[in-house]
Amino acid sequence: MNHLYVIGVDYGTDSVRSILVNAANGNEVAAAVFYYPRWKDGRYCNSSLNQFRQHPLDYVEGLEYTIKSCLQQAGPAITANVKAISVDTTGSTPVAVDATGTPLALLPAFAENPDAMFVLWKDHTGTTEAAQINEHAKKFDINYLQFVGGIYSSEWFWAKLLHILRADKEVALATYSWVEHCDWIPFLLSGGTDAKQLKRGVCSAGHKALWSAEFNGLPPDDFFTSLDPLLKGFTDKLFTQTYTADESVGYLSAAWATKLGLTTDVVIGVGAFDAHMGAVGGQIEAYHLSKVMGTSTCDMLVVPMNEVEGKLIKGICGQVPGSVIPGMMGMEAGQSAFGDAYAWFRNILMWPLQKLLTTSAIVDNDTATKLIEETTNNIIAELSKEANLIPLEENNELALDWLNGRRTPDANQLLKGAISGLNLGTDAPRIFRAIAEATCFGAKAIVDRFNEQGVPVKGLIGIGGVAKKSPFIMQMMADVMDMPIRIHKSEQTCALGAAMFAATAAGIYSKVEEAMIAMGQGFDAEYFPDKNKVDIYRRRFLKYKALGAFVETN
């Protein structure tokens, strides 16, 4: 086993990263990152419409670049012993495909059509469709939304499909099926050519597409056809069977083996969402909420199946057997904006500098570019330092974190953020502090919902960029939650989780829990609540909920 290696591929919002690790101990041998060029240029997106699309070429080019880069770094001896590749992606990020399983944007006729591209997780163009699904579901004796928290979100599979079919007739006519990003990449690597044969992971199917064993698959065709005739027949083109991420979809195709410099003996694992594999990479434990903190948050909880029998947690993103660890109930929640909330405020502060320096006659273009880049990179760290010096008082400025709507508890993507309690003494650090606090309050609302519904949260695990880079926010999180939070050591928990699943799919480990023990990197920081602040935050949280109730009803 000491000479066996696996590759974990993690598709994030802005980039894809691959790591090549030793399957015996999880030690990282090589890593590579590829930033999506079309996405970076802002193509195919319209933030004012909440439209966020990504071209499949960004994904394909990144896949080839990062894996080849890892193999080049590792050398031929290690390359010859790569046994498996597994993939995680953002989600729900689906795309329209033809009968061969090819995304329509890879066809010449649709190469520049955003509706033929992957509809990114944070695309909210389907809010109308989500509202209609929620209302429509009330008409049926069976509650088809019961395993997704009772509320269907515009961020998910069916709302996005229906919106695309309504918005673009040409795409609708060319669409054979609808496929999640995390299911398409394994299909691509294994050389799939028939959309009907595409293996769907239980993670994406259960949390976003309304699949459930209790329904013997997806809701019936009548559920969708009576909602809109455009959906007629789609269930037949989708799937009934699903697979856990410790299983294999097949082997690396000859074409991709040649392209990457690997063999066709490499196992390709079933795909899953980044937060779910990230929770495994971050060594999740039962009843410990694993918080993947990046542009948004995805919060994962695993519980033994027999201990949640008969319990349905309202307002979360679903509870799906085997979606995180096979054999355990996987529960998902999260916030639609976390790091994105900080980036929004940063961009507001940067606007005058960007506008004035780029048109200044005093500063040359190279100097202006350098100043803007340095300031952009440093501004959140400086805001954090200053915000940390502000005394915590009950009547400080207060904010809501719903800048990209609310994911959980109780999804509503039409909600807006807010800042209250402003006065002439309010400065940038005070506003930033309020925004950071709001993201922590949003996290507390999720924990409270689990506790209220009879699934106690006994601990917190922080993973992802914000968890690693911001002691200020992590300490505030511990204070607001009145609970310690452990920060996982790995810089790439999602990719490492994918690598653990790759090792399991290849048979190196009999179950993913064994891979977690052998390949896990442990924790390198822990934040404990400051008891002098807990009571003040508790009172401020009540104000946060009151502000939220006002915004939601006005």
DRENDRENMI-166671 format. One line per 8 residues: number of its first residue (from 0); their letters; for each residue x, y, z of C-alpha. Coordinates in steps of 0.1 Angstrom, whole numbers, plus 5000, padded with zeros to 4 digits. Example, Ala and Ser with C-alpha at 12.3 -4.5 7.8 and 13.67 -1.06 7.14 Angstrom:
<rs>
0 = AS = 5123 4955 5078 ~ 5137 4989 5071
</rs>
This chain:
<rs>
0 = MNHLYVIG = 5000 5000 5000 ~ 5029 5024 5006 ~ 5035 5025 4969 ~ 4998 5031 4958 ~ 4986 5065 4949 ~ 4952 5081 4942 ~ 4941 5115 4928 ~ 4914 5137 4943
8 = VDYGTDSV = 4899 5164 4921 ~ 4880 5193 4937 ~ 4859 5216 4915 ~ 4853 5249 4933 ~ 4835 5281 4923 ~ 4866 5298 4908 ~ 4890 5270 4901 ~ 4896 5233 4900
16 = RSILVNAA = 4924 5217 4921 ~ 4938 5182 4920 ~ 4960 5165 4945 ~ 4980 5133 4941 ~ 4984 5115 4975 ~ 4999 5084 4990 ~ 4970 5061 4997 ~ 4987 5046 5028
24 = NGNEVAAA = 4989 5079 5048 ~ 4973 5107 5028 ~ 5005 5125 5023 ~ 5003 5150 4994 ~ 5028 5142 4967 ~ 5017 5169 4942 ~ 4990 5195 4938 ~ 4979 5218 4910
32 = VFYYPRWK = 4952 5245 4906 ~ 4936 5258 4874 ~ 4915 5290 4874 ~ 4886 5289 4850 ~ 4896 5315 4823 ~ 4861 5322 4809 ~ 4846 5325 4844 ~ 4875 5348 4855
40 = DGRYCNSS = 4866 5371 4825 ~ 4830 5372 4838 ~ 4816 5356 4806 ~ 4781 5342 4805 ~ 4771 5358 4839 ~ 4748 5386 4848 ~ 4749 5393 4886 ~ 4720 5417 4884
48 = LNQFRQHP = 4699 5388 4873 ~ 4716 5363 4896 ~ 4727 5345 4865 ~ 4759 5325 4870 ~ 4769 5300 4842 ~ 4802 5282 4836 ~ 4814 5268 4803 ~ 4822 5230 4803
56 = LDYVEGLE = 4855 5238 4786 ~ 4867 5255 4818 ~ 4861 5222 4836 ~ 4876 5200 4809 ~ 4907 5221 4804 ~ 4912 5223 4841 ~ 4908 5186 4846 ~ 4935 5178 4820
64 = YTIKSCLQ = 4959 5206 4832 ~ 4958 5198 4869 ~ 4961 5160 4867 ~ 4989 5163 4841 ~ 5007 5188 4863 ~ 5004 5166 4893 ~ 5018 5136 4874 ~ 5047 5157 4860
72 = QAGPAITA = 5056 5168 4895 ~ 5054 5132 4909 ~ 5074 5115 4882 ~ 5070 5083 4862 ~ 5075 5058 4891 ~ 5045 5073 4911 ~ 5025 5078 4879 ~ 5027 5041 4872
80 = NVKAISVD = 5011 5034 4906 ~ 4981 5057 4904 ~ 4951 5035 4911 ~ 4921 5057 4911 ~ 4906 5091 4906 ~ 4875 5106 4923 ~ 4859 5140 4919 ~ 4839 5164 4939
88 = TTGSTPVA = 4822 5195 4925 ~ 4800 5224 4936 ~ 4763 5218 4935 ~ 4736 5218 4925 ~ 4754 5227 4892 ~ 4736 5209 4864 ~ 4738 5211 4826 ~ 4717 5201 4796
96 = VDATGTPL = 4731 5172 4776 ~ 4722 5154 4744 ~ 4716 5117 4742 ~ 4754 5109 4742 ~ 4757 5128 4775 ~ 4776 5157 4759 ~ 4768 5191 4774 ~ 4751 5212 4747
104 = ALLPAFAE = 4777 5240 4751 ~ 4803 5216 4736 ~ 4783 5215 4704 ~ 4790 5243 4679 ~ 4754 5255 4678 ~ 4754 5263 4715 ~ 4790 5271 4722 ~ 4783 5307 4733
112 = NPDAMFVL = 4748 5301 4748 ~ 4747 5305 4786 ~ 4716 5283 4788 ~ 4735 5254 4773 ~ 4762 5257 4801 ~ 4765 5245 4836 ~ 4741 5264 4859 ~ 4763 5272 4888
120 = WKDHTGTT = 4751 5265 4924 ~ 4745 5302 4932 ~ 4725 5309 4900 ~ 4691 5320 4912 ~ 4673 5326 4879 ~ 4649 5298 4889 ~ 4632 5314 4919 ~ 4598 5315 4902
128 = EAAQINEH = 4601 5278 4893 ~ 4612 5269 4929 ~ 4582 5287 4943 ~ 4559 5269 4919 ~ 4574 5235 4928 ~ 4568 5243 4965 ~ 4532 5252 4959 ~ 4526 5223 4935
136 = AKKFDINY = 4539 5198 4960 ~ 4511 5206 4984 ~ 4486 5191 4960 ~ 4499 5155 4964 ~ 4491 5130 4991 ~ 4528 5120 4993 ~ 4551 5149 5004 ~ 4578 5147 4978
144 = LQFVGGIY = 4597 5175 4996 ~ 4599 5157 5029 ~ 4636 5146 5026 ~ 4648 5180 5014 ~ 4636 5199 5045 ~ 4601 5206 5031 ~ 4612 5235 5009 ~ 4626 5233 4974
152 = SSEWFWAK = 4653 5258 4964 ~ 4660 5278 4933 ~ 4696 5266 4937 ~ 4686 5230 4929 ~ 4682 5205 4900 ~ 4645 5207 4890 ~ 4640 5245 4894 ~ 4670 5251 4872
160 = LLHILRAD = 4659 5226 4846 ~ 4624 5240 4844 ~ 4638 5276 4841 ~ 4661 5267 4813 ~ 4634 5248 4794 ~ 4611 5278 4797 ~ 4637 5304 4789 ~ 4653 5289 4758
168 = KEVALATY = 4633 5269 4733 ~ 4663 5259 4712 ~ 4681 5245 4742 ~ 4648 5228 4753 ~ 4645 5211 4720 ~ 4681 5199 4720 ~ 4680 5187 4757 ~ 4679 5150 4762
176 = SWVEHCDW = 4687 5149 4799 ~ 4699 5170 4828 ~ 4731 5161 4846 ~ 4749 5173 4877 ~ 4785 5184 4873 ~ 4797 5158 4899 ~ 4781 5130 4879 ~ 4793 5143 4845
184 = IPFLLSGG = 4830 5144 4852 ~ 4833 5107 4861 ~ 4812 5099 4830 ~ 4836 5120 4809 ~ 4867 5103 4824 ~ 4853 5068 4819 ~ 4844 5075 4783 ~ 4807 5074 4786
192 = TDAKQLKR = 4787 5079 4753 ~ 4751 5072 4764 ~ 4733 5095 4788 ~ 4710 5066 4799 ~ 4741 5048 4812 ~ 4754 5077 4833 ~ 4757 5067 4869 ~ 4742 5092 4893
200 = GVCSAGHK = 4756 5097 4929 ~ 4731 5094 4957 ~ 4746 5126 4971 ~ 4733 5149 4942 ~ 4702 5128 4935 ~ 4690 5128 4971 ~ 4698 5163 4982 ~ 4689 5182 4950
208 = ALWSAEFN = 4668 5160 4926 ~ 4641 5146 4950 ~ 4654 5110 4946 ~ 4645 5088 4975 ~ 4644 5050 4981 ~ 4610 5056 4998 ~ 4597 5068 4964 ~ 4614 5040 4945
216 = GLPPDDFF = 4634 5067 4928 ~ 4623 5101 4916 ~ 4587 5114 4921 ~ 4565 5100 4893 ~ 4563 5117 4859 ~ 4528 5130 4867 ~ 4542 5151 4895 ~ 4564 5170 4870
224 = TSLDPLLK = 4541 5169 4840 ~ 4512 5184 4859 ~ 4536 5212 4870 ~ 4546 5220 4835 ~ 4542 5198 4803 ~ 4578 5208 4794 ~ 4589 5183 4820 ~ 4570 5154 4805
232 = GFTDKLFT = 4591 5123 4801 ~ 4622 5136 4819 ~ 4621 5110 4847 ~ 4625 5082 4821 ~ 4656 5100 4807 ~ 4671 5105 4841 ~ 4677 5076 4866 ~ 4662 5053 4891
240 = QTYTADES = 4693 5037 4906 ~ 4719 5058 4925 ~ 4754 5050 4939 ~ 4774 5059 4969 ~ 4808 5076 4965 ~ 4827 5045 4976 ~ 4816 5028 4944 ~ 4831 5029 4909
248 = VGYLSAAW = 4816 5041 4876 ~ 4842 5022 4857 ~ 4878 5027 4844 ~ 4897 5056 4828 ~ 4889 5056 4791 ~ 4916 5049 4765 ~ 4913 5085 4752 ~ 4918 5101 4786
256 = ATKLGLTT = 4945 5076 4796 ~ 4965 5087 4766 ~ 4957 5123 4773 ~ 4969 5121 4809 ~ 4996 5096 4806 ~ 4979 5070 4828 ~ 4966 5035 4821 ~ 4931 5022 4816
264 = DVVIGVGA = 4934 5002 4848 ~ 4927 5035 4868 ~ 4894 5032 4887 ~ 4870 5062 4884 ~ 4849 5067 4915 ~ 4813 5079 4918 ~ 4812 5117 4922 ~ 4797 5138 4950
272 = FDAHMGAV = 4794 5174 4961 ~ 4824 5192 4975 ~ 4810 5197 5010 ~ 4801 5160 5013 ~ 4836 5148 5003 ~ 4851 5177 5022 ~ 4834 5165 5054 ~ 4851 5131 5049
280 = GGQIEAYH = 4884 5148 5041 ~ 4879 5168 5073 ~ 4873 5136 5093 ~ 4837 5142 5102 ~ 4823 5125 5134 ~ 4788 5117 5143 ~ 4768 5147 5156 ~ 4798 5171 5148
288 = LSKVMGTS = 4788 5197 5122 ~ 4814 5199 5095 ~ 4814 5235 5081 ~ 4829 5239 5047 ~ 4835 5277 5047 ~ 4842 5294 5015 ~ 4822 5317 4992 ~ 4792 5300 5008
296 = TCDMLVVP = 4790 5274 5035 ~ 4779 5238 5033 ~ 4773 5223 5067 ~ 4773 5185 5069 ~ 4761 5163 5098 ~ 4763 5125 5099 ~ 4742 5104 5123 ~ 4737 5066 5127
304 = MNEVEGKL = 4706 5056 5108 ~ 4688 5040 5137 ~ 4692 5072 5158 ~ 4672 5094 5134 ~ 4645 5070 5124 ~ 4613 5089 5120 ~ 4629 5123 5123 ~ 4626 5148 5094
312 = IKGICGQV = 4645 5180 5099 ~ 4626 5210 5085 ~ 4641 5236 5064 ~ 4675 5220 5057 ~ 4690 5209 5023 ~ 4680 5173 5028 ~ 4688 5141 5047 ~ 4700 5113 5025
320 = PGSVIPGM = 4712 5079 5036 ~ 4748 5074 5024 ~ 4753 5109 5009 ~ 4784 5115 5031 ~ 4794 5082 5046 ~ 4777 5050 5033 ~ 4756 5035 5060 ~ 4750 5067 5079
328 = MGMEAGQS = 4724 5095 5074 ~ 4739 5125 5057 ~ 4723 5159 5066 ~ 4731 5191 5047 ~ 4725 5227 5055 ~ 4744 5259 5047 ~ 4745 5296 5039 ~ 4742 5311 5004
336 = AFGDAYAW = 4768 5338 5012 ~ 4797 5335 5036 ~ 4830 5346 5021 ~ 4809 5361 4993 ~ 4795 5386 5019 ~ 4830 5397 5028 ~ 4840 5400 4992 ~ 4809 5421 4984
344 = FRNILMWP = 4819 5446 5010 ~ 4855 5446 4998 ~ 4844 5453 4963 ~ 4823 5482 4975 ~ 4853 5497 4992 ~ 4876 5490 4962 ~ 4853 5508 4937 ~ 4867 5543 4942
352 = LQKLLTTS = 4903 5531 4941 ~ 4897 5511 4909 ~ 4878 5539 4893 ~ 4901 5568 4902 ~ 4935 5551 4898 ~ 4927 5536 4864 ~ 4918 5570 4851 ~ 4944 5590 4869
360 = AIVDNDTA = 4970 5611 4851 ~ 4993 5609 4880 ~ 4997 5571 4883 ~ 5008 5550 4854 ~ 4987 5519 4845 ~ 5013 5494 4859 ~ 5015 5512 4892 ~ 4977 5515 4894
368 = TKLIEETT = 4972 5478 4887 ~ 4998 5469 4913 ~ 4982 5492 4940 ~ 4947 5479 4932 ~ 4959 5442 4934 ~ 4978 5447 4967 ~ 4949 5466 4983 ~ 4924 5440 4972
376 = NNIIAELS = 4945 5411 4986 ~ 4950 5428 5019 ~ 4919 5447 5027 ~ 4899 5420 5044 ~ 4928 5411 5067 ~ 4932 5448 5076 ~ 4895 5451 5082 ~ 4896 5421 5104
384 = KEANLIPL = 4924 5436 5126 ~ 4905 5468 5131 ~ 4872 5451 5136 ~ 4887 5429 5163 ~ 4896 5461 5183 ~ 4860 5473 5184 ~ 4844 5467 5219 ~ 4815 5442 5218
392 = EENNELAL = 4784 5461 5228 ~ 4748 5450 5226 ~ 4738 5480 5204 ~ 4766 5478 5179 ~ 4757 5479 5142 ~ 4737 5448 5131 ~ 4735 5430 5098 ~ 4717 5402 5080
400 = DWLNGRRT = 4738 5377 5060 ~ 4711 5372 5032 ~ 4731 5390 5005 ~ 4725 5360 4982 ~ 4693 5349 4997 ~ 4689 5323 5025 ~ 4698 5287 5019 ~ 4689 5273 5054
408 = PDANQLLK = 4671 5272 5076 ~ 4640 5275 5054 ~ 4653 5283 5019 ~ 4642 5316 5004 ~ 4665 5330 4977 ~ 4645 5361 4973 ~ 4655 5375 5007 ~ 4679 5404 5008
416 = GAISGLNL = 4707 5414 5032 ~ 4704 5444 5055 ~ 4726 5466 5078 ~ 4709 5485 5107 ~ 4720 5508 5136 ~ 4742 5530 5114 ~ 4753 5564 5126 ~ 4779 5591 5117
424 = GTDAPRIF = 4804 5572 5138 ~ 4800 5540 5117 ~ 4831 5533 5097 ~ 4843 5505 5074 ~ 4856 5482 5102 ~ 4823 5485 5121 ~ 4803 5476 5090 ~ 4827 5447 5083
432 = RAIAEATC = 4823 5435 5119 ~ 4785 5435 5116 ~ 4787 5415 5083 ~ 4811 5390 5098 ~ 4789 5386 5129 ~ 4758 5381 5107 ~ 4775 5352 5089 ~ 4782 5337 5124
440 = FGAKAIVD = 4746 5343 5134 ~ 4734 5326 5102 ~ 4755 5296 5112 ~ 4740 5296 5147 ~ 4705 5296 5132 ~ 4714 5263 5115 ~ 4727 5247 5147 ~ 4696 5258 5166
448 = RFNEQGVP = 4674 5242 5140 ~ 4691 5208 5143 ~ 4690 5211 5181 ~ 4653 5221 5181 ~ 4644 5192 5158 ~ 4660 5166 5180 ~ 4694 5161 5164 ~ 4719 5176 5188
456 = VKGLIGIG = 4750 5193 5174 ~ 4778 5182 5198 ~ 4808 5198 5181 ~ 4820 5219 5152 ~ 4846 5212 5126 ~ 4858 5241 5104 ~ 4873 5234 5069 ~ 4879 5256 5038
464 = GVAKKSPF = 4895 5289 5031 ~ 4878 5311 5056 ~ 4883 5286 5084 ~ 4921 5284 5077 ~ 4927 5321 5070 ~ 4906 5341 5094 ~ 4912 5336 5132 ~ 4890 5367 5138
472 = IMQMMADV = 4859 5351 5122 ~ 4866 5317 5137 ~ 4869 5331 5172 ~ 4837 5350 5167 ~ 4821 5318 5155 ~ 4831 5300 5187 ~ 4818 5329 5208 ~ 4785 5331 5190
480 = MDMPIRIH = 4779 5293 5191 ~ 4792 5290 5226 ~ 4810 5259 5214 ~ 4846 5251 5205 ~ 4854 5248 5168 ~ 4883 5226 5155 ~ 4901 5236 5123 ~ 4912 5208 5101
488 = KSEQTCAL = 4949 5208 5092 ~ 4945 5200 5055 ~ 4945 5229 5030 ~ 4926 5207 5006 ~ 4900 5188 5026 ~ 4876 5185 4997 ~ 4902 5171 4973 ~ 4916 5149 5002
496 = GAAMFAAT = 4881 5136 5008 ~ 4878 5128 4971 ~ 4912 5109 4973 ~ 4899 5089 5003 ~ 4868 5079 4982 ~ 4891 5071 4953 ~ 4912 5047 4975 ~ 4880 5031 4987
504 = AAGIYSKV = 4865 5027 4952 ~ 4898 5011 4941 ~ 4895 4985 4969 ~ 4926 4998 4988 ~ 4903 5002 5018 ~ 4871 4982 5024 ~ 4852 5013 5036 ~ 4858 5050 5036
512 = EEAMIAMG = 4860 5052 5074 ~ 4892 5032 5072 ~ 4905 5056 5046 ~ 4896 5085 5069 ~ 4917 5071 5097 ~ 4947 5062 5076 ~ 4947 5092 5053 ~ 4934 5119 5076
520 = QGFDAEYF = 4957 5148 5085 ~ 4942 5158 5118 ~ 4935 5193 5133 ~ 4959 5222 5138 ~ 4938 5248 5156 ~ 4909 5250 5180 ~ 4890 5281 5191 ~ 4872 5282 5224
528 = PDKNKVDI = 4843 5305 5233 ~ 4852 5336 5254 ~ 4827 5334 5282 ~ 4828 5372 5286 ~ 4812 5376 5252 ~ 4787 5347 5250 ~ 4759 5364 5268 ~ 4762 5396 5247
536 = YRRRFLKY = 4762 5376 5215 ~ 4731 5357 5227 ~ 4713 5390 5232 ~ 4725 5403 5198 ~ 4714 5371 5182 ~ 4678 5378 5193 ~ 4681 5412 5176 ~ 4694 5395 5145
544 = KALGAFVE = 4663 5373 5144 ~ 4641 5403 5150 ~ 4657 5421 5121 ~ 4654 5390 5099 ~ 4617 5388 5108 ~ 4612 5424 5098 ~ 4630 5421 5065 ~ 4612 5389 5056
552 = TN = 4577 5403 5062 ~ 4582 5438 5047
</rs>
